[in-house]
Amino acid sequence: MPGNQHSGEPHGTIGLPTPFGRRRRHVRRYREIAQILLKHGFGQFLDILELAPFVSLPRRLLRDESVDTGGAPVRLRLVLEELGPTFVKFGQILSTRPDIVPPAYLHELVKLQDTVPPVQFDAIRASVEAELDAPLETLFSQFEPTPLASASLGQVHAAQLPDGQDVVVKVQRPGISATVETDLEILYDLSRLVQERTALGEVYDLVEIADDFAATLRAEMDYRREGRNADRFRSNFAGESVLYVPAVYWEYTTRRVLTLERIEGIRIDAVEQLEAAGIDRHQVAVNAAQIVMREVFDHGFFHADPHPGNFVVMPDATIGAMDFGMVGHIDRALKDSLMRLFIVSVRRDVAGMADELLRMGVAEPRVDRRRLERDLRFLLEKYRDLPLREIRAQELVNDINPVVFRHHLHFPTDLWLLAKTLVMLEGVGLQLDPDFDMLGVAMPFAQRKAAELSSPVAVGGRLMEAASDLVDELLHLPEQWRRIVQQIEQGQIRLVVAQEPREAELERADRMVRRLAATLVLAAFILGTALLVSQVAAGQRAVLFATLGIFAISGSIAFLVWLLAMLRR
C-alpha cells in the first residue's frame, strides 16, 4: 500500500537565520560544542569560533585529563564522536579529502565509528506506521523488534510482507532530521568563522565544503534516493550472474522508510565459512574487483561504501550487495582526464602529468610547478619496474596524500571516494586470497579505456565537439561585444584611448574583420573534417570519405597556416 511521500526539498544556506539568530535559537547546542572542545584540549579555538561566551570562566581554566590520552588527531576524532552523528559524518567526509586534511589526521579520521545504541521498538513502530499510514500488523506479517544493525541515522529490521516475501526495513531514527538540521546550521556558522579568521580560509572555500556536505547528508537521509540507487545498480547489471542487487518495494518505501528484498549469504570476509562451503575465495575476490571496475569504467556509477558488512556471497557464489546510500559518479570528461593522466604516468612524463593536473583544474595556476614535478618524479621512481602484484593501493594512496596536501591539489570528491573504495576492496581481496592482485584486475579495463580514448571514433568525436564549441563561442561574440559596450556606457569599464591616425584605425579594423572571417572558415573546416573522420572510423563508405577527409584535412592545415601568418602581421 502506498506510503506518504514526504515533500520538502533540501535547502541551502540561502534563507538561513543570521549568525546571531542561529546562536540564540541553538544556545544549548553551542554550549555543548564549546564544552566538548574544551574538554579535549581545543580551548584555543573558542575565541576563533566565538564560542568563549558559552563557557564559564572556571571551565576555561580547567584542562580535562582526556587531553593527555593522545595527540591532536586522536583528540579531534574523540571530539567528533562525542558531538554526534552530523559531526561523525562530517569527519568521515573529511577523511576522503587529503587536499585539506594532513596525513596524520586522515589516518585517525578513518577510525570514526558510526554505531550507536538502537532506538526503542515502540518509537520505531510509531515511525513506520506514521510513514506508511497503516498499523504495523497490516503492513507486515512479521516484524522483528530487535534490529539487525543500528547506526547514527537509522536502523535495520528483518520483516516479512503479507505475501510471505522476506524483507529488511530501514527506518530513520525518530527526531534525527531536526538534530541534523540544527548541526548543519551550526557547522555552516563555524565554517564561515574559520574561513574569515584563519590561513586555511585563504586556500580553501570552507563554506562551500560545508554546503556540499550539507547537500550530501540531506540526500543520504532521503531513503527514496537510496532506493533509486539500488534500482540503477540492478539495471546496470541486469542479466549478469556475478552481482545480485535486492529489489526495492516502493509501496513500502518513503523518505524515512526503505524496504528491500532480504538476501541471504555468507559475509564476504568470513574466510572460514566460505572455505567450509566450498566456495573459491580467489574467484570471489576477482569477481568483486571486476564488479567495481565495471561500475567505474563502463557505468561511471559505483558503490562507494564497500566494507565487508555490505556484501555477502550467496550459495551459488554470486555476490549480493546491500546499503546503497553512498555512491560515486565518474562522468566521461573525468574518465578521459584520468586516462590521459594514466597514459603520461606510464610514459613517466612528469611534465605531462603536471599539464594534465592543470588542465583538470586539480592544480592551481600559481602552483610551484618545479616542486610539483619533482614530487611526481619521486613518486614514479618509487614504483619504477615494480610488478603490479607488489603494488598495494593503500600504500599508493598513502604516498599520494602528502603530495596532494603539499601542493593543494583539488581532486573531485568522487575521486577520493573511488580511492577509498579501491583501498577497502583490496583489503577484502587480500583477506580472501593473500596473492590477490587488484591492480592486475584493473589494468585490462584501464588499457581498454586508454585505447578507446585514442581511437579514430573518439578523436573524431572530440574534434567535432571542439569545433562545435569554437563555432558556438564565435556566434556569441556579438552578444559579448554588446555587453561590453553597455558596461562602457554605464561607466562600469573605463577606457584609455590613444589618438591614432584615422587610416591606421581603419587598417586595424580591416585586419580584425579578415581574421574573424578566417577563424570562422577554419572552424567550419574543422567541423567538417571531424564529421568525415568519424564517418570513416564508423566504416561508412570508407574510400570516398577517406579521400574527402584527406582533402579536408589538407585544407584545414592550409587555412591554419594562412591564419597564423595573418596573426603575425
matplotlib code that plots the C-alpha trace (Angstrom):
import matplotlib.pyplot as plt

x = [0.0, 1.3, 3.2, 3.1, 5.7, 7.1, 8.0, 10.3, 13.3, 16.7, 17.6, 20.9, 22.4, 20.1, 17.5, 19.3, 18.9, 21.6, 24.5, 23.1, 19.7, 21.2, 23.2, 20.2, 18.0, 20.6, 22.4, 22.3, 24.0, 26.6, 27.4, 27.7, 30.1, 32.2, 32.5, 33.4, 36.2, 37.5, 37.3, 39.6, 42.2, 40.9, 40.2, 42.4, 39.7, 36.9, 37.8, 38.2, 34.8, 33.2, 32.3, 34.1, 30.9, 29.3, 31.8, 32.1, 35.4, 36.3, 35.8, 38.0, 40.8, 40.4, 42.0, 40.5, 42.7, 41.4, 43.6, 46.6, 45.2, 46.6, 47.8, 45.7, 44.5, 43.2, 41.6, 39.9, 38.4, 37.1, 35.5, 33.7, 32.4, 31.2, 29.4, 27.2, 26.1, 26.3, 29.9, 30.9, 29.6, 31.5, 34.7, 34.2, 33.8, 37.0, 38.8, 38.4, 39.9, 43.8, 43.9, 42.5, 43.5, 47.1, 48.1, 48.2, 44.6, 43.5, 44.8, 42.8, 39.5, 39.1, 38.6, 35.4, 32.7, 29.1, 27.5, 25.0, 22.6, 19.3, 16.1, 13.3, 10.9, 7.9, 9.4, 10.3, 6.8, 5.2, 7.6, 6.8, 3.1, 3.2, 5.3, 3.3, -0.1, -1.3, -0.9, 2.3, 0.4, -1.4, 1.7, 3.9, 3.0, 6.2, 8.5, 11.4, 11.7, 15.4, 17.3, 19.8, 22.0, 22.0, 23.7, 23.6, 20.9, 18.8, 18.5, 17.5, 14.8, 14.0, 10.4, 8.0, 5.4, 1.8, 2.7, 5.5, 8.4, 11.3, 12.4, 14.6, 13.2, 15.5, 13.9, 15.3, 15.8, 12.9, 13.8, 17.2, 16.2, 15.8, 19.1, 20.9, 19.4, 20.5, 24.0, 24.2, 23.3, 26.0, 28.5, 27.9, 28.3, 31.6, 33.0, 32.3, 34.3, 37.2, 37.1, 37.3, 39.8, 42.4, 45.0, 43.1, 40.4, 42.8, 43.4, 40.0, 36.4, 35.3, 31.8, 31.4, 32.7, 30.1, 27.4, 28.5, 28.5, 25.0, 23.6, 25.3, 23.9, 20.4, 20.4, 21.6, 18.7, 16.2, 15.8, 13.9, 17.3, 18.9, 16.1, 16.7, 20.5, 19.6, 17.4, 20.1, 22.7, 20.3, 19.6, 23.4, 24.0, 20.8, 21.2, 24.6, 25.1, 28.2, 26.2, 22.8, 21.0, 17.9, 14.6, 13.0, 9.4, 8.4, 4.9, 6.6, 9.2, 9.1, 11.6, 12.2, 11.5, 13.2, 12.0, 14.3, 14.3, 16.3, 19.2, 21.0, 24.6, 28.0, 29.7, 32.3, 35.2, 34.1, 37.0, 36.5, 32.8, 33.5, 36.1, 33.7, 31.0, 33.5, 33.4, 36.5, 37.8, 40.2, 37.4, 35.2, 38.0, 38.4, 34.7, 34.4, 37.2, 35.7, 32.3, 33.9, 35.9, 32.7, 31.0, 33.8, 34.9, 31.6, 28.9, 30.5, 28.4, 30.0, 29.1, 31.2, 30.9, 32.3, 33.1, 32.6, 29.3, 27.6, 28.4, 27.5, 28.4, 25.3, 25.1, 25.9, 28.9, 27.1, 28.0, 25.0, 25.1, 23.4, 23.3, 23.2, 23.3, 26.8, 27.6, 30.1, 29.9, 32.7, 31.5, 33.0, 35.1, 36.6, 37.3, 39.0, 41.2, 42.1, 43.0, 45.3, 46.9, 47.3, 48.9, 51.5, 52.3, 53.0, 55.3, 57.0, 56.3, 56.1, 55.7, 52.7, 51.3, 51.6, 50.0, 47.0, 46.6, 46.5, 44.0, 41.8, 41.8, 43.3, 46.4, 46.1, 47.9, 50.0, 51.3, 55.1, 55.5, 59.1, 58.5, 55.3, 57.2, 60.0, 57.5, 55.8, 59.2, 60.0, 56.6, 57.1, 60.7, 59.4, 57.2, 59.6, 59.9, 57.8, 55.5, 51.8, 51.2, 53.6, 51.9, 49.3, 46.5, 46.7, 50.4, 50.0, 47.3, 49.4, 52.3, 50.0, 48.3, 51.3, 51.9, 48.2, 48.4, 51.7, 50.6, 46.9, 45.7, 41.9, 40.8, 37.0, 35.4, 34.2, 37.8, 38.6, 35.6, 36.9, 40.3, 38.7, 36.6, 39.7, 41.6, 38.7, 38.2, 41.9, 41.7, 38.8, 40.5, 43.7, 41.7, 40.1, 43.4, 46.8, 48.0, 45.2, 46.4, 43.8, 45.8, 46.3, 42.5, 42.1, 44.8, 42.9, 40.0, 42.3, 44.2, 40.9, 39.7, 43.0, 42.8, 39.3, 40.4, 42.9, 40.6, 39.6, 36.0, 36.9, 39.4, 36.7, 34.2, 36.5, 37.3, 33.7, 32.9, 35.9, 34.8, 31.2, 32.4, 34.5, 31.6, 29.3, 31.8, 32.2, 28.4, 28.2, 30.8, 28.3, 26.3, 29.5, 30.5, 27.1, 27.5, 30.9, 29.6, 26.7, 29.2, 31.3, 28.2, 27.2, 30.7, 31.5, 34.5, 36.9, 38.9, 42.0, 42.1, 45.3, 44.7, 45.9, 45.7, 42.3, 44.0, 45.7, 42.5, 40.7, 43.6, 43.4, 39.7, 40.2, 42.7, 40.3, 37.5, 39.7, 41.0, 37.4, 36.3, 39.4, 38.6, 35.0, 36.1, 38.7, 36.1, 33.8, 36.6, 37.5, 33.9, 33.6, 36.8, 35.7, 32.4, 34.3, 36.8, 34.0, 32.2, 35.4, 36.0, 32.5, 33.1, 30.6, 31.7, 35.3, 37.1, 35.0, 35.0, 38.8, 39.5, 37.4, 38.8, 42.3, 41.4, 39.5, 42.4, 44.8, 42.5, 42.3, 46.1, 46.5, 43.9, 45.6, 49.0, 47.4, 45.6, 48.8, 50.6, 47.8, 48.0, 51.8, 51.1]
y = [0.0, 3.4, 5.4, 9.1, 10.7, 13.5, 16.6, 19.3, 19.9, 20.3, 23.9, 25.5, 28.3, 30.9, 31.9, 30.7, 32.8, 35.4, 34.1, 35.9, 34.4, 30.9, 31.2, 32.4, 29.6, 26.9, 28.2, 24.8, 23.1, 25.8, 25.5, 21.7, 22.1, 24.6, 22.4, 19.3, 21.3, 22.5, 19.0, 17.6, 20.4, 22.6, 25.6, 27.8, 27.7, 29.1, 32.7, 32.0, 30.3, 32.9, 30.1, 31.6, 33.2, 29.8, 28.5, 29.8, 31.1, 28.3, 25.7, 27.7, 27.4, 23.7, 21.0, 17.6, 14.6, 13.2, 15.8, 13.6, 10.4, 11.1, 13.7, 16.3, 13.9, 11.4, 14.2, 15.6, 12.1, 12.0, 15.4, 14.4, 11.2, 12.9, 15.7, 13.1, 11.8, 15.0, 15.7, 12.0, 12.0, 15.3, 13.7, 10.7, 13.0, 14.9, 11.5, 11.4, 14.9, 14.7, 18.0, 19.6, 17.3, 16.5, 12.8, 12.2, 13.4, 11.4, 8.3, 9.0, 10.2, 6.9, 5.3, 7.2, 4.9, 5.2, 2.8, 3.8, 2.0, 1.1, 3.1, 1.5, -0.6, 1.4, 4.5, 2.5, 1.1, 4.6, 5.9, 3.1, 3.4, 7.2, 6.9, 4.1, 5.3, 1.9, -0.4, -2.4, -5.7, -4.7, -3.8, -6.8, -10.3, -10.3, -7.5, -8.3, -5.9, -6.3, -4.6, -6.4, -3.3, 0.2, 3.4, 7.1, 7.9, 4.7, 1.0, -2.1, -4.7, -8.0, -8.4, -10.3, -8.9, -10.3, -12.5, -14.2, -12.2, -11.7, -8.1, -5.8, -2.4, 0.5, 3.1, 6.6, 7.4, 9.5, 13.1, 12.8, 15.1, 18.1, 17.3, 17.1, 20.4, 22.2, 20.9, 21.8, 25.4, 25.5, 23.8, 26.5, 29.2, 27.7, 27.2, 30.8, 32.0, 29.6, 30.9, 34.5, 34.2, 31.5, 31.0, 27.8, 30.1, 31.7, 28.4, 26.6, 27.7, 26.2, 27.5, 25.7, 22.5, 22.8, 23.4, 20.4, 18.2, 19.5, 18.6, 15.1, 14.4, 15.6, 13.4, 10.4, 10.9, 10.6, 6.8, 7.2, 8.2, 5.1, 3.0, 4.7, 3.9, 0.2, 0.2, 1.8, -0.8, -3.6, -2.2, -1.8, -5.5, -6.9, -10.4, -10.9, -13.6, -12.1, -9.5, -9.6, -6.4, -6.8, -5.5, -2.3, -2.5, 1.0, 0.7, 0.2, 2.9, 6.6, 9.4, 7.8, 4.1, 1.8, -1.7, -4.1, -7.8, -9.7, -11.7, -14.5, -15.4, -15.6, -12.3, -11.7, -11.6, -14.8, -16.8, -20.0, -20.1, -19.6, -22.4, -24.7, -24.0, -25.0, -21.5, -20.4, -17.5, -16.3, -16.2, -14.2, -11.7, -11.4, -11.1, -8.3, -6.4, -6.8, -5.6, -2.3, -1.9, -2.4, 0.2, 2.7, 2.2, 1.1, 2.7, 5.7, 4.9, 3.0, 1.7, 3.9, 2.0, -1.5, -2.5, -6.3, -5.9, -4.6, -7.7, -11.4, -14.4, -16.3, -20.1, -20.1, -17.8, -14.7, -11.5, -9.9, -6.1, -4.1, -0.5, 1.9, 5.2, 6.2, 6.2, 7.9, 9.3, 9.4, 11.2, 10.9, 14.1, 12.9, 9.4, 10.9, 13.1, 10.2, 8.1, 10.9, 11.1, 7.3, 7.4, 10.1, 8.5, 5.1, 7.1, 8.6, 12.1, 14.2, 17.4, 15.8, 14.8, 18.4, 19.7, 17.3, 18.3, 21.9, 21.2, 19.3, 22.2, 20.0, 22.1, 25.9, 28.1, 29.5, 26.0, 25.7, 23.6, 22.8, 21.3, 19.5, 17.8, 16.9, 15.2, 13.4, 12.2, 10.8, 9.1, 7.4, 6.4, 4.5, 2.3, 2.0, -1.5, -2.9, -5.7, -4.8, -7.6, -6.0, -2.6, -2.0, 0.5, 1.5, 2.2, 4.1, 6.3, 7.0, 8.1, 10.3, 12.1, 14.1, 15.4, 16.4, 18.2, 19.9, 21.3, 21.9, 19.7, 19.8, 16.4, 15.9, 14.4, 11.4, 10.5, 10.3, 8.2, 5.9, 5.8, 4.8, 2.2, 0.6, 0.5, -1.2, -3.6, -4.5, -5.2, -7.6, -9.2, -9.9, -11.4, -13.8, -14.5, -13.3, -13.4, -11.2, -8.6, -5.9, -3.7, -6.7, -7.0, -3.2, -2.9, -4.5, -2.1, 0.9, -0.2, -0.8, 2.7, 4.3, 2.6, 3.9, 7.4, 7.4, 5.6, 7.4, 7.5, 9.1, 11.6, 12.5, 13.0, 15.3, 17.2, 17.7, 18.8, 21.3, 22.7, 23.0, 24.8, 27.1, 28.0, 28.5, 30.9, 32.8, 33.1, 34.6, 37.2, 39.9, 39.4, 39.7, 42.9, 44.4, 43.6, 45.3, 48.4, 48.6, 48.3, 51.1, 53.3, 52.6, 53.5, 50.0, 49.8, 52.7, 53.0, 54.9, 55.8, 56.9, 59.0, 57.5, 58.5, 57.5, 55.5, 53.3, 52.7, 51.6, 49.3, 47.7, 47.2, 45.6, 43.1, 42.2, 41.5, 39.4, 37.4, 36.8, 35.6, 33.3, 31.8, 31.1, 29.4, 27.3, 26.3, 25.1, 23.1, 21.5, 20.6, 19.1, 17.2, 15.8, 14.6, 12.9, 11.3, 9.9, 8.5, 6.9, 5.4, 4.0, 2.3, 4.2, 4.5, 4.3, 5.1, 8.1, 9.6, 8.9, 10.7, 13.7, 13.6, 13.9, 17.0, 18.5, 18.0, 19.4, 22.4, 22.9, 22.8, 25.3, 27.7, 27.3, 28.3, 31.3, 32.3, 32.2, 34.2, 36.9, 36.9, 37.7, 40.9]
z = [0.0, -0.8, 1.8, 2.5, 0.3, 2.3, 0.3, 1.4, -0.7, 0.9, 1.4, 1.1, 3.1, 1.4, 3.9, 7.0, 10.1, 10.8, 12.9, 16.0, 15.4, 15.0, 18.2, 20.2, 18.9, 19.4, 22.5, 24.3, 21.4, 21.1, 24.8, 24.4, 21.5, 23.4, 26.4, 24.3, 22.5, 25.9, 27.4, 24.7, 24.7, 21.9, 24.1, 21.8, 19.2, 21.3, 20.5, 16.8, 16.7, 19.0, 21.5, 24.6, 25.9, 26.1, 28.6, 32.2, 33.3, 35.7, 32.9, 30.6, 33.2, 33.5, 31.4, 31.3, 31.8, 28.5, 26.7, 27.5, 26.0, 22.6, 20.1, 18.4, 15.7, 18.3, 20.3, 17.2, 16.5, 20.1, 19.7, 16.5, 18.0, 21.1, 19.1, 17.4, 14.0, 12.0, 13.0, 12.7, 9.1, 8.5, 9.8, 7.5, 4.6, 5.6, 5.8, 2.0, 1.5, 1.7, -0.1, 3.1, 6.0, 6.9, 6.6, 10.4, 10.8, 7.8, 9.5, 12.6, 11.0, 9.1, 12.5, 13.2, 14.4, 13.3, 15.7, 18.4, 20.7, 18.9, 19.3, 21.4, 19.3, 20.3, 18.7, 15.6, 15.3, 15.6, 12.9, 10.4, 11.0, 10.5, 7.3, 5.7, 7.1, 8.4, 11.5, 11.6, 11.7, 8.5, 6.7, 7.7, 8.7, 10.8, 12.1, 14.3, 17.3, 17.6, 14.8, 12.6, 12.6, 14.2, 13.1, 13.8, 11.2, 11.2, 12.0, 10.0, 11.0, 9.5, 8.4, 6.2, 3.8, 3.8, 0.7, 2.6, 1.0, 3.4, 3.5, 5.5, 6.6, 7.2, 9.5, 10.1, 13.8, 15.1, 15.5, 13.8, 11.0, 13.3, 15.1, 11.8, 10.6, 13.8, 13.5, 9.8, 10.6, 13.3, 11.1, 8.4, 11.0, 12.3, 8.8, 8.0, 11.0, 10.2, 6.6, 7.7, 10.5, 9.6, 6.9, 5.8, 4.6, 2.2, 0.4, 0.6, 0.3, 3.6, 3.4, 0.1, 1.7, 4.5, 1.9, -0.2, 3.0, 3.9, 0.5, 0.7, 4.2, 3.3, 0.2, 2.3, 4.7, 1.9, 1.6, -1.7, -3.2, -1.9, -3.4, -6.8, -6.5, -5.9, -9.0, -11.1, -10.0, -10.7, -14.2, -14.9, -14.0, -15.5, -16.9, -15.2, -12.6, -10.9, -8.8, -7.2, -6.1, -4.0, -5.2, -3.8, -2.5, -3.4, -1.9, 1.5, 0.9, 1.8, 2.6, 6.1, 5.5, 2.9, 2.3, 0.4, -0.5, 2.1, 0.7, 2.5, 2.2, 3.9, 4.8, 2.1, 4.6, 6.5, 5.2, 7.2, 6.3, 2.6, 2.8, 4.5, 1.9, -0.9, -2.5, -4.5, -2.4, -5.2, -7.7, -5.3, -4.9, -8.6, -9.2, -6.5, -8.2, -11.7, -10.4, -9.2, -12.4, -14.5, -12.3, -12.8, -16.4, -18.0, -15.9, -14.2, -11.1, -8.3, -4.8, -2.5, 0.8, 0.0, 3.6, 4.2, 6.1, 2.9, 0.8, 1.1, -1.0, -1.9, -2.2, -6.0, -5.3, -6.6, -4.7, -3.1, -2.4, 0.3, 1.5, -1.5, 0.4, -0.6, -4.3, -6.5, -10.1, -12.7, -15.8, -19.3, -19.0, -15.7, -17.1, -20.1, -17.9, -15.7, -18.8, -20.1, -16.6, -16.7, -20.1, -19.3, -15.9, -17.7, -20.0, -16.9, -18.3, -15.2, -17.3, -19.0, -15.6, -14.4, -17.6, -17.1, -13.5, -14.5, -17.3, -15.0, -12.6, -9.9, -9.6, -9.4, -11.9, -9.1, -8.1, -7.8, -10.9, -10.4, -7.0, -8.1, -11.0, -8.5, -6.2, -9.1, -10.2, -6.8, -6.7, -10.1, -9.1, -6.1, -8.2, -11.2, -12.6, -9.6, -10.7, -10.4, -7.9, -5.5, -5.6, -2.9, -3.3, 0.4, 0.1, -3.2, -1.7, 1.4, -0.9, -3.0, 0.0, 1.1, -2.5, -2.7, 0.7, -0.1, -3.4, -2.5, -5.3, -5.5, -6.9, -7.2, -4.1, -6.2, -6.9, -3.2, -2.7, -5.5, -3.9, -0.6, -2.4, -4.0, -0.8, 1.0, -1.9, -1.9, 1.9, 1.4, -1.6, 0.4, 3.2, 0.7, -1.1, 0.1, -3.5, -4.8, -7.3, -7.6, -10.0, -12.2, -12.4, -13.1, -15.7, -18.7, -18.0, -18.0, -21.1, -23.0, -22.0, -23.0, -26.4, -26.8, -26.0, -28.9, -31.4, -34.6, -33.4, -30.1, -31.8, -34.4, -31.7, -29.7, -32.9, -33.6, -30.1, -30.1, -33.5, -32.3, -29.1, -31.2, -33.6, -30.6, -29.0, -32.2, -32.6, -29.1, -29.9, -31.0, -27.7, -25.7, -27.5, -26.8, -23.1, -23.1, -24.9, -22.3, -19.5, -21.0, -21.4, -17.8, -16.6, -15.4, -17.7, -18.2, -21.4, -22.0, -25.7, -27.5, -30.6, -33.8, -37.5, -39.0, -41.7, -39.2, -37.3, -40.5, -41.3, -37.9, -38.1, -41.6, -40.2, -37.3, -39.8, -42.0, -39.0, -37.8, -41.2, -41.4, -38.0, -38.9, -42.1, -40.2, -37.6, -40.4, -42.0, -38.6, -38.0, -41.5, -41.0, -37.7, -39.3, -42.1, -39.8, -37.6, -40.7, -41.9, -38.5, -38.5, -41.8, -43.8, -47.5, -46.3, -49.6, -50.5, -47.1, -46.6, -49.8, -48.9, -45.4, -46.7, -48.8, -45.9, -43.5, -46.1, -46.5, -42.8, -42.4, -45.2, -43.7, -40.3, -41.8, -43.5, -40.4, -38.3, -41.0, -40.8, -37.0, -37.2, -39.3]

ax = plt.figure().add_subplot(projection="3d")
ax.plot(x, y, z, "-o")
ax.set_aspect("equal")
plt.show()
